[in-house]
Amino acid sequence: MRIALLEDELEQAQLIQAILSERGYQCDSFPTGQSFLSAALHESYDLMILDWQIPDMTGIEVLKSVRTHINWPIPVVFLTQRDSEADIVQALDAGADDFLAKPARAAELTARINALARRANPDSEKTTLEYGPFKINTQQRTVCLHGEMLTLTDKDFDLTLFLFQNQGRLLTREVLLERVWGLIKDVNTRTVDTHISRLRRRLGLNPENGFRIKTIYQRGYRLEAMKTEPTDTSVKSQATAGEVHT
């Protein structure tokens, strides 16, 4: 799991990073709201931890910007010295998913993060997933489209599953290399682009099947659900039904 941390106190940031690193999380820390937002809008994070009082803007302002500009419901936790009921209510009303008071307690912080991760991805423990005409069996590692099994390599399956489980979310090439291929960030390869291009064809990602992979220039890819326009027949049928009931 990749976590973005907003914390302007160096010792606090290092402590939280150490706690999360020991539990297998990757945590990038940022001391200002602007640096945090710049990274958040261009990288792929699974969860965010925000302090409230930072030099250039408030944590609430950062949260509002996240909710405005990031088009998938990324979990956000406030970790701050402010702990009055009014503060908690304000943060939750602004879109926070959880609220913790400093100092961070390692076991509680980890438990809250794990709970939010499960809530953000409720399909993670299911063996059969359905997305429109696509049915994915995680145990048998198969993908069916309109009931017909598709021919995919193991890596194609891994990439397909990751894309659908993160539908609507910007996924950078670095994140795809890390999560699907298990490669480090600095690998210079067009493997991702090649697989994405092939997957578009193999999965039939088009308006008829309700999904597309959108290329985000110089950043990565996003699997998007597409709105399908009703056919002339259905429109006529709806109009006729409306006339019957008037």
Secondary structure, DSSP 4 states (H G I P E B T S, - for coil): -EEEEE---HHHHHHHHHHHHHTT-EEEEESSHHHHHHHHTTS--SEEEE-SB-SSSBHHHHHHHHHHH--S---EEEEES---HHHHHHHHHHT-SEEEESSPPHHHHHHHHHHHHHHH-GGGG-SEEEETTEEEETTTTEEEETTEE----HHHHHHHHHHHHTTTS-EEHHHHIIIII---TT----HHHHHHHHHHHHHT-SGGGTEEEEEETTTEEEEEE-PPPPPHHHHHHHHHHHHHH-
